Amino acid sequence: MKKTKVKVATRDNRGNISDIFYNHPIDHVSIINSKKGAFRGDHYHRFTTQHIYMTQGSLRYYYRKVTEGNDKVKSVVIKKGEMITTGPNEVHALEILEDNQFIAFSEGKRGGKDYESDTFRVSPSIMKTYRAIHPTGSAGRPKRTSK
């Protein structure tokens, strides 16, 4: 897992340009919109590398190596303007913290008829295990607010 903040490459009186990738091979790009409270993932890819660039909102990204147990799961919050890179053999799951949108860039099979060809589901959920080990308000998880 690699988290980066996409920086402005050039700026002038018209605005600015940020290079998400430069001279980098990408096989598939998709725009994903998610609703607050949704969960995505709980899988890994044997060969594909994915990059998620947040354009709106935020999410909590859970991850561990495929060779590790769920007691090794870590998490990080990804916000607008940040990008997370998931390499091959990294189990990952997404908890949608607020309505959001992100762009997923893939190096390898991940779109069209190949969407599931390099996707391997895991059970039990790495996210649910992490949440059981780290109750609300610990390990960076936000405290619940009463309504």
N, C-alpha and C positions, 0 to 999 in steps of 0.2 A: 504494500500500500504506500502510495506517495501522494501527499496533499500539497498542492501549490496554489498560490494566489496569482492569477493571470494579471500581468502588468501591462501598462500602456507602452507600446513600442514607439509611437510617434504622436505628436500633438501639434496643432496649429490653430488658427482662428476659426476653422471650420468644425473643430472637435478633435477626437483622438481615434487611434486605431490600436487595438490589442491583438497580437498574434497568439492564437490558441496553439497552433502548430505551425512550424516552419520547416519545410524540407523533411516531412515525416509521412510515411505511408499509412493511409487510412482506407479500409475496405468498406465500411458501412457507417452511416450517420443517421440517427433518429432523434426526434424531439419527443420527449415523454412528459406528459402532464399528470400530476398525481394529486389526490385529495388528502387533506389532513387526516391522520389516523390510519392511512393505508400502509400496508407492508409489501415490499417487493423483494425478490431474490431468494435467499436460502439455497444457493447453488454455487457452483464453480465451473470454470472452463479449463479444459486440459491444455488448449493451445492458444486461445484468444486472449488478447489484452484489451481491456475496456478503459475508457476515460469518460468521466462524467463531469460536465461543466454546468454549474448552477446558473441559470439565467434569472430565476425568480424563486423566492422563498428559501427554505432550508430542509435538510434531512439529517438523520443520524445514520452513519454508515458503520455497520458491524462487520468484523473480518477476523479471519484466522487462516493459517496454512492448512491445506487439506490433510496433512499428516498429523496435525495437532487435535487434541480433544476440545470440547466446548468450554472447558475450564480455562482455555487460553484465549478466548474471544476478547477482542478489544473494540473500542468504539471511538468515533470522532464525529463532530458536527461539521457539516459542509454548508456554507452560506453562499449567497449570491456573489458571483465573481470568483469563486474558488473552484478548483478542479481536483478530483480524486482519480488516481490511476490504480487499476486492479490488474495485477499480472496473472498469468496462468497458475492454476492450482491454488488459488486463494478463495476460500469460501467467503461469500459476502451476502449481506442482507441490508435492506434500506427501511428505515422507519420514517415515515413522512410526518414531519413536525408541524407543517402548515401547508396549505395549498402551494404547490410549487411547479416549476418547469425546469427541466434540464435537458441538455443535449448529450447523447451518448455516442461516442466515437469508438469504433471497434477496429482493431487490427486482427483480422481473421473472420471466420464465419459467425454472423450474428443477425442477419437480416433475411427477409423474404422466406423462401423455402428452406433456407439454412438456419432459421432462427433458433431452433432447438438442437441442431446437430452437434454442437460442442457445449451443451448445457447439461450439467449433472446435478440433480436435486439432492439435498441432504435432509436427514431427519435424525434426531429432533432438531427443531429450529435453533440456529445459533443465537438469534435475537431473544427468543423466549428464555433460553438457558442463561444468557447474559443478564437479563432483567431479573431472573430469580436469584442469581448470585449477587447482583448489585441493585438493591432496592432503590426506589425513587429517592433522589437527593444524594446518592453516593456515586463515586466513580464518574463524576461529570454529568450524571443524569439530572435533568431539572426537577426541582421539587414541584409537586402538584399544588395548584392554587385552588382554594375552595371558591365556589361560585356564590 
